[in-house]
Amino acid sequence: MTDTADSTTKVADYPDARISWGHSALRIEIATASDGTLRLVRLTPPGDTGPTCGPEMALPLVELTALGHGSGWSGPRFTGTAFGTRLRYRDHRSGSRAGWVWLTVELRDRASGLTALVELTSPVGLPVLRSRVRLRNEGTEPLVIQSVSSLLLGGLPVPDALDVHHARNDWLAECRWHAEPLRDTVADINVGAHQHDSRAALVLTGRGSWSTDGHLPMGALTERGGGRTWLWQIESPAGWRWDLGEHTHGTYLALNGPTDAEHQWRVRLAPGTEFTTVPGALALGTGFDAAMGALTSYRRAVRRPHPDHTTLPVVFNDYMNTLMGNPTTEKLLPLIDAAAEAGAEYFCIDSGWYDDDTEGWWDSVGAWQPSPRRFPDGGIQAVLDRIRERGMVPGLWLEPEVVGVRSPLATSLPPDAFFQRDGVRIGEQGRHQLDLRHPAARAHLDKTVDRIVGGWGVGYLKLDYNIVVDPGTCAPGDIAPGAGLLGHAQAYLDWLSDVLDRYPGLVVENCASGGMRMDGATLAVTQLQSTSDQQDPLRYPTIAAAAPTAVPPEQGAVWAYPQPGFDDDLITFTLGGALLGRIHLSGHLDRMSEHQLELVRDAVGAYRTIRGDLAQAVPFWPLGLPGWTDEWLALGMRVPGGRTSYLTVWRRGGEAELRVPVGHLAGREVRADILHPSAADAGSAAWDGNGLRVSLPRVPAVLLVRLTSGG
């Protein structure tokens, strides 16, 4: 049966359930296997004529492990011994709401009384599935859950036919994608001879309180020859895990939040209580770029609405390669004037504005009061007033989740307001970590934000996080630190949502030493995301070109820090790299010559002409995803309607000319206009019918080109 009703549809219990569900861009079928479990047997766009995989090749809708109820991760994954195979179909409901369709499938284990509600949703018109699982203990005894899947998908092509894509994400080196044959990891063991599947799997996990430290919680499979792509993200602000392996002559994908084995995560479900997993999202497409376009549109659909997502104002931040955490009235006033002259619309005072301590501020933060020493005449309010007088919105940097060990708050707040293990408060790099589940911790941050935003009129907050706590906290009621970490991270996002409810015009930038918390859960709440702390303008382009894999372009803050000591080429190079994201100006603009400042104004002016398009564009990579040392790199943005695309091309070495293919415009008449830089001798770009021929005679160099199709 197919459920497409506009209101809730409830179907009575029957033993051999088969469910068809979806919309114009996505088709799903769920069927019953011989062991009685419900399994996802089809997940395709409607036009995909590929065969439905049999229920025996597919996987149960849910896999979970619980103490005393089956094997853990180290055991054979799909042999029928895990708790999930005991869950049987009970009911399902479906409907539509606000541009989304939803399906909830209810499963139950009669022996324990555990109910699993598999909650599937999808935005109408997009080939993207979002899945999470809600567990409810309807039995009489407590259950200790060690792991539970967010999404399981089997029946994919054999590993020999697939390439896997995954992204390293390290401090100063974010979003570095790599591709390899899946068979390189999942060895062919001759399943027929051994009568069971290989235990080999490609497994990636998150670690600690930086949710994207080490790897992005993402991945993709592409089918060689056919081009079909499965692209996923796990929307966890804490731990996560994904697996790829071989099952019944096919490939499986498993998406999880934190687990006991990897993150010391366990939850105790008392009778009558519930737990809901973090969501996993899977996008489909023909080719990586198409799937990423669908995922980008999905990210826009799932996030909190905010005017910033369509206006894309230009932000100046005083930190990077400029004041570096040492702001004063004397240093800021000329920077404010220069930033306004350059076209900035927000001016953010970064770290150090609270520092009145001769011993340094790192281990004394927490009160977030301005320094009289740094702002002697009129205090910080005089500086904020100057920002407003120059037509900009003032912003401030905060690190809300930490309290320095020397801060008075370290003793005035209750002990349970901080991360702890075995009754001992955790100290990390001279700091304590607040636990936002505690009302005193939340009240402290509410008071801080109400003073800064409500009292001082600050309209922009850069919220940073520069420590790592691994594996988490065990507050009263926690049975494992990984569960405490996830509880805090979700409470932090709940607090942040409440702040934005109180101050709907406030713009919040998410930062964790750059892009170390660049996860889907956080990006659904905050307006901007810092992509990196990288200070080298020659290394940043790789990050900037790949950042749209992790964050929509209108949310991805890319540093542009021109300096008076740069020549014209390096000034336009560092500016040009930010123009297909959210330009974050920095640099000593106040020390620049008029000619140099004009180069900055030209770049900002070009950005203003295209930012309306960026708010709805989807990315593409005509040279493939960038490598860390590639000499040529390219990032494109494709605007809905098909007539306009934008392309940034960087040259860091190699030959002076390159042809850049643009597949979606091939065979059309296309006009190519260079928008940046404005100098006539900077380079050239000409359309040859199927691609763009780019000439950049000097290194380093960059071009931003608008491609307009006549039909």
ChimeraX attribute file (.defattr): number of C-alpha atoms within 10 A of each C-alpha:
attribute: neighborCount
match mode: 1-to-1
recipient: residues
	/A:1	10
	/A:2	12
	/A:3	23
	/A:4	18
	/A:5	11
	/A:6	11
	/A:7	13
	/A:8	16
	/A:9	14
	/A:10	13
	/A:11	14
	/A:12	9
	/A:13	12
	/A:14	10
	/A:15	11
	/A:16	13
	/A:17	21
	/A:18	16
	/A:19	18
	/A:20	14
	/A:21	20
	/A:22	28
	/A:23	19
	/A:24	12
	/A:25	17
	/A:26	24
	/A:27	18
	/A:28	19
	/A:29	19
	/A:30	21
	/A:31	23
	/A:32	23
	/A:33	20
	/A:34	10
	/A:35	13
	/A:36	17
	/A:37	24
	/A:38	27
	/A:39	26
	/A:40	27
	/A:41	28
	/A:42	24
	/A:43	25
	/A:44	23
	/A:45	19
	/A:46	14
	/A:47	10
	/A:48	11
	/A:49	8
	/A:50	8
	/A:51	8
	/A:52	15
	/A:53	18
	/A:54	17
	/A:55	22
	/A:56	19
	/A:57	21
	/A:58	28
	/A:59	27
	/A:60	30
	/A:61	27
	/A:62	26
	/A:63	22
	/A:64	23
	/A:65	22
	/A:66	21
	/A:67	15
	/A:68	10
	/A:69	17
	/A:70	15
	/A:71	19
	/A:72	20
	/A:73	15
	/A:74	8
	/A:75	12
	/A:76	15
	/A:77	17
	/A:78	18
	/A:79	11
	/A:80	14
	/A:81	16
	/A:82	20
	/A:83	20
	/A:84	26
	/A:85	22
	/A:86	23
	/A:87	25
	/A:88	21
	/A:89	22
	/A:90	19
	/A:91	17
	/A:92	22
	/A:93	17
	/A:94	24
	/A:95	19
	/A:96	20
	/A:97	13
	/A:98	7
	/A:99	10
	/A:100	16
	/A:101	22
	/A:102	22
	/A:103	24
	/A:104	21
	/A:105	20
	/A:106	21
	/A:107	24
	/A:108	22
	/A:109	20
	/A:110	13
	/A:111	9
	/A:112	16
	/A:113	17
	/A:114	24
	/A:115	22
	/A:116	29
	/A:117	22
	/A:118	22
	/A:119	22
	/A:120	22
	/A:121	22
	/A:122	26
	/A:123	24
	/A:124	19
	/A:125	15
	/A:126	23
	/A:127	25
	/A:128	28
	/A:129	24
	/A:130	23
	/A:131	25
	/A:132	25
	/A:133	25
	/A:134	18
	/A:135	22
	/A:136	21
	/A:137	23
	/A:138	20
	/A:139	18
	/A:140	12
	/A:141	13
	/A:142	16
	/A:143	21
	/A:144	16
	/A:145	21
	/A:146	21
	/A:147	24
	/A:148	28
	/A:149	26
	/A:150	29
	/A:151	30
	/A:152	22
	/A:153	23
	/A:154	29
	/A:155	25
	/A:156	24
	/A:157	17
	/A:158	18
	/A:159	26
	/A:160	17
	/A:161	18
	/A:162	23
	/A:163	18
	/A:164	23
	/A:165	18
	/A:166	20
	/A:167	21
	/A:168	17
	/A:169	22
	/A:170	18
	/A:171	18
	/A:172	19
	/A:173	20
	/A:174	31
	/A:175	32
	/A:176	21
	/A:177	19
	/A:178	14
	/A:179	15
	/A:180	13
	/A:181	17
	/A:182	24
	/A:183	20
	/A:184	13
	/A:185	16
	/A:186	19
	/A:187	16
	/A:188	14
	/A:189	13
	/A:190	12
	/A:191	14
	/A:192	10
	/A:193	7
	/A:194	9
	/A:195	9
	/A:196	15
	/A:197	21
	/A:198	19
	/A:199	16
	/A:200	16
	/A:201	19
	/A:202	16
	/A:203	12
	/A:204	18
	/A:205	22
	/A:206	24
	/A:207	23
	/A:208	18
	/A:209	25
	/A:210	24
	/A:211	28
	/A:212	30
	/A:213	23
	/A:214	20
	/A:215	22
	/A:216	30
	/A:217	32
	/A:218	25
	/A:219	23
	/A:220	22
	/A:221	29
	/A:222	24
	/A:223	20
	/A:224	14
	/A:225	8
	/A:226	10
	/A:227	14
	/A:228	19
	/A:229	24
	/A:230	24
	/A:231	25
	/A:232	25
	/A:233	22
	/A:234	28
	/A:235	27
	/A:236	28
	/A:237	29
	/A:238	30
	/A:239	31
	/A:240	24
	/A:241	22
	/A:242	26
	/A:243	17
	/A:244	24
	/A:245	25
	/A:246	27
	/A:247	25
	/A:248	20
	/A:249	16
	/A:250	19
	/A:251	24
	/A:252	23
	/A:253	22
	/A:254	20
	/A:255	27
	/A:256	27
	/A:257	28
	/A:258	28
	/A:259	26
	/A:260	21
	/A:261	13
	/A:262	17
	/A:263	25
	/A:264	20
	/A:265	25
	/A:266	23
	/A:267	22
	/A:268	21
	/A:269	20
	/A:270	16
	/A:271	16
	/A:272	13
	/A:273	12
	/A:274	17
	/A:275	16
	/A:276	16
	/A:277	20
	/A:278	27
	/A:279	23
	/A:280	28
	/A:281	25
	/A:282	26
	/A:283	26
	/A:284	28
	/A:285	23
	/A:286	14
	/A:287	18
	/A:288	23
	/A:289	19
	/A:290	19
	/A:291	24
	/A:292	25
	/A:293	24
	/A:294	21
	/A:295	29
	/A:296	22
	/A:297	18
	/A:298	24
	/A:299	19
	/A:300	19
	/A:301	16
	/A:302	17
	/A:303	16
	/A:304	15
	/A:305	15
	/A:306	16
	/A:307	12
	/A:308	17
	/A:309	21
	/A:310	15
	/A:311	14
	/A:312	23
	/A:313	21
	/A:314	22
	/A:315	25
	/A:316	29
	/A:317	27
	/A:318	28
	/A:319	21
	/A:320	20
	/A:321	18
	/A:322	18
	/A:323	21
	/A:324	12
	/A:325	17
	/A:326	17
	/A:327	21
	/A:328	21
	/A:329	18
	/A:330	13
	/A:331	14
	/A:332	20
	/A:333	17
	/A:334	15
	/A:335	24
	/A:336	29
	/A:337	17
	/A:338	19
	/A:339	31
	/A:340	19
	/A:341	16
	/A:342	22
	/A:343	22
	/A:344	25
	/A:345	19
	/A:346	26
	/A:347	30
	/A:348	26
	/A:349	28
	/A:350	23
	/A:351	21
	/A:352	24
	/A:353	25
	/A:354	23
	/A:355	23
	/A:356	16
	/A:357	12
	/A:358	6
	/A:359	9
	/A:360	11
	/A:361	18
	/A:362	18
	/A:363	18
	/A:364	23
	/A:365	26
	/A:366	27
	/A:367	16
	/A:368	19
	/A:369	15
	/A:370	16
	/A:371	17
	/A:372	16
	/A:373	15
	/A:374	20
	/A:375	20
	/A:376	13
	/A:377	13
	/A:378	11
	/A:379	16
	/A:380	21
	/A:381	15
	/A:382	15
	/A:383	21
	/A:384	23
	/A:385	17
	/A:386	17
	/A:387	25
	/A:388	18
	/A:389	13
	/A:390	17
	/A:391	15
	/A:392	25
	/A:393	21
	/A:394	25
	/A:395	27
	/A:396	20
	/A:397	24
	/A:398	24
	/A:399	18
	/A:400	22
	/A:401	22
	/A:402	24
	/A:403	24
	/A:404	22
	/A:405	20
	/A:406	17
	/A:407	18
	/A:408	14
	/A:409	16
	/A:410	22
	/A:411	10
	/A:412	8
	/A:413	14
	/A:414	13
	/A:415	17
	/A:416	20
	/A:417	21
	/A:418	27
	/A:419	25
	/A:420	23
	/A:421	14
	/A:422	10
	/A:423	13
	/A:424	13
	/A:425	17
	/A:426	18
	/A:427	17
	/A:428	16
	/A:429	12
	/A:430	15
	/A:431	23
	/A:432	26
	/A:433	25
	/A:434	27
	/A:435	26
	/A:436	25
	/A:437	21
	/A:438	17
	/A:439	12
	/A:440	18
	/A:441	20
	/A:442	19
	/A:443	13
	/A:444	17
	/A:445	21
	/A:446	16
	/A:447	11
	/A:448	19
	/A:449	20
	/A:450	16
	/A:451	15
	/A:452	19
	/A:453	19
	/A:454	14
	/A:455	10
	/A:456	15
	/A:457	18
	/A:458	22
	/A:459	22
	/A:460	23
	/A:461	23
	/A:462	23
	/A:463	20
	/A:464	22
	/A:465	19
	/A:466	15
	/A:467	20
	/A:468	18
	/A:469	17
	/A:470	16
	/A:471	22
	/A:472	28
	/A:473	29
	/A:474	23
	/A:475	24
	/A:476	11
	/A:477	9
	/A:478	17
	/A:479	17
	/A:480	22
	/A:481	23
	/A:482	29
	/A:483	27
	/A:484	28
	/A:485	30
	/A:486	22
	/A:487	19
	/A:488	23
	/A:489	22
	/A:490	20
	/A:491	17
	/A:492	21
	/A:493	19
	/A:494	15
	/A:495	18
	/A:496	18
	/A:497	17
	/A:498	13
	/A:499	18
	/A:500	18
	/A:501	11
	/A:502	12
	/A:503	15
	/A:504	14
	/A:505	13
	/A:506	20
	/A:507	21
	/A:508	22
	/A:509	20
	/A:510	27
	/A:511	25
	/A:512	26
	/A:513	19
	/A:514	23
	/A:515	30
	/A:516	29
	/A:517	27
	/A:518	31
	/A:519	24
	/A:520	24
	/A:521	22
	/A:522	23
	/A:523	27
	/A:524	19
	/A:525	21
	/A:526	22
	/A:527	24
	/A:528	26
	/A:529	31
	/A:530	27
	/A:531	35
	/A:532	27
	/A:533	20
	/A:534	20
	/A:535	14
	/A:536	12
	/A:537	18
	/A:538	18
	/A:539	15
	/A:540	24
	/A:541	29
	/A:542	25
	/A:543	23
	/A:544	25
	/A:545	29
	/A:546	26
	/A:547	28
	/A:548	26
	/A:549	21
	/A:550	27
	/A:551	24
	/A:552	28
	/A:553	30
	/A:554	28
	/A:555	27
	/A:556	29
	/A:557	30
	/A:558	30
	/A:559	31
	/A:560	29
	/A:561	28
	/A:562	28
	/A:563	22
	/A:564	16
	/A:565	12
	/A:566	13
	/A:567	12
	/A:568	17
	/A:569	17
	/A:570	19
	/A:571	25
	/A:572	27
	/A:573	27
	/A:574	26
	/A:575	27
	/A:576	28
	/A:577	29
	/A:578	27
	/A:579	27
	/A:580	29
	/A:581	27
	/A:582	27
	/A:583	28
	/A:584	26
	/A:585	31
	/A:586	24
	/A:587	23
	/A:588	21
	/A:589	25
	/A:590	20
	/A:591	15
	/A:592	18
	/A:593	10
	/A:594	11
	/A:595	10
	/A:596	21
	/A:597	21
	/A:598	14
	/A:599	21
	/A:600	27
	/A:601	17
	/A:602	20
	/A:603	24
	/A:604	22
	/A:605	15
	/A:606	19
	/A:607	25
	/A:608	17
	/A:609	10
	/A:610	15
	/A:611	22
	/A:612	16
	/A:613	20
	/A:614	26
	/A:615	20
	/A:616	19
	/A:617	25
	/A:618	24
	/A:619	28
	/A:620	28
	/A:621	21
	/A:622	20
	/A:623	16
	/A:624	13
	/A:625	22
	/A:626	24
	/A:627	17
	/A:628	17
	/A:629	12
	/A:630	14
	/A:631	15
	/A:632	23
	/A:633	25
	/A:634	24
	/A:635	27
	/A:636	24
	/A:637	24
	/A:638	21
	/A:639	18
	/A:640	12
	/A:641	8
	/A:642	13
	/A:643	14
	/A:644	19
	/A:645	26
	/A:646	26
	/A:647	26
	/A:648	24
	/A:649	24
	/A:650	27
	/A:651	27
	/A:652	21
	/A:653	15
	/A:654	11
	/A:655	13
	/A:656	16
	/A:657	16
	/A:658	16
	/A:659	16
	/A:660	21
	/A:661	18
	/A:662	21
	/A:663	11
	/A:664	14
	/A:665	20
	/A:666	15
	/A:667	13
	/A:668	16
	/A:669	16
	/A:670	23
	/A:671	14
	/A:672	19
	/A:673	16
	/A:674	22
	/A:675	20
	/A:676	26
	/A:677	26
	/A:678	15
	/A:679	12
	/A:680	8
	/A:681	10
	/A:682	19
	/A:683	20
	/A:684	18
	/A:685	21
	/A:686	18
	/A:687	21
	/A:688	15
	/A:689	14
	/A:690	18
	/A:691	21
	/A:692	21
	/A:693	15
	/A:694	21
	/A:695	19
	/A:696	23
	/A:697	15
	/A:698	16
	/A:699	16
	/A:700	19
	/A:701	27
	/A:702	29
	/A:703	27
	/A:704	26
	/A:705	24
	/A:706	21
	/A:707	23
	/A:708	18
	/A:709	16
	/A:710	11
	/A:711	10
